[in-house]
Amino acid sequence: RFDEVWEGEHHVAPAPSGRHAKVDDRLGRVLGPLADRAGLEGATACDIGQDRDYRVPDRAYFREGGDDVWSPTAAIVVEILSPGDESR
């Protein structure tokens, strides 16, 4: 579910830890109302990029779109870095 392809190289990421997931939930609660006021639509675990080169951020906010398999970009992308995370 969280696999990513970085410039054609496949990376398998484990599911986030409980602490990571709780931080993500808190961020969603804070950012959600702000995104609503800005007219942005939020999503979690979506593919940003294109076939053979995409990332799966913890959450993203779109001005419009974001409904395809790969979204070329987003207005805001949130990536929570956990210890040992190589997704920089």
C-alpha positions in Angstrom: 0.0 0.0 0.0 2.8 2.4 0.7 5.2 1.3 -2.0 6.9 4.1 -3.9 8.9 4.3 -7.1 11.8 6.8 -7.1 13.1 7.4 -10.5 12.3 3.8 -11.6 13.6 2.2 -8.4 10.9 0.4 -6.3 10.9 1.1 -2.5 8.7 -0.9 -0.1 7.8 1.1 3.0 6.2 -0.5 6.0 3.0 0.8 7.4 3.6 3.7 9.8 4.1 3.1 13.5 1.3 4.0 16.0 3.1 7.2 17.0 3.5 8.2 13.4 -0.2 7.5 12.7 -1.2 9.6 15.7 0.9 12.6 14.6 -0.7 12.2 11.1 -4.2 12.2 12.7 -3.4 15.4 14.8 -2.1 17.1 11.7 -5.2 16.3 9.8 -7.4 17.8 12.5 -5.3 21.0 12.5 -4.8 21.3 8.8 -8.3 20.2 7.7 -10.2 23.3 8.7 -7.5 25.5 7.3 -7.5 23.6 4.0 -11.3 23.9 3.9 -11.1 27.7 4.3 -8.5 27.8 1.5 -10.7 25.8 -0.8 -8.3 22.8 -0.8 -9.3 19.2 -0.7 -7.3 16.8 1.4 -6.2 13.2 0.8 -4.1 10.6 2.6 -1.8 8.0 1.1 -2.1 9.3 -2.5 0.4 9.0 -5.4 2.2 12.2 -6.2 4.3 12.1 -9.4 3.9 9.8 -12.4 4.2 6.2 -13.5 7.7 5.0 -12.5 8.5 8.0 -10.4 6.0 8.8 -7.5 5.9 9.2 -3.8 3.1 8.4 -1.3 3.0 11.2 1.3 1.2 11.0 4.5 -1.3 13.6 3.3 -1.7 16.0 0.5 -4.0 18.9 -0.3 -5.2 19.7 -3.8 -6.7 22.9 -5.4 -8.5 20.6 -7.8 -8.2 17.1 -9.1 -6.2 14.5 -7.2 -8.6 11.9 -8.4 -6.3 10.0 -10.8 -3.9 7.2 -9.9 -1.0 9.6 -10.1 -1.3 13.4 -9.4 1.5 15.3 -10.9 1.5 17.8 -8.0 -0.4 19.1 -5.0 -0.8 22.5 -3.3 0.5 21.1 0.0 2.3 17.7 0.7 2.9 16.5 4.2 5.5 13.8 4.9 6.1 12.9 8.5 9.6 11.6 9.0 10.1 8.8 11.5 13.4 7.5 12.9 15.2 5.6 10.2 12.9 6.9 7.4 14.6 7.1 4.0 11.9 9.1 2.2 13.7 12.4 2.3 
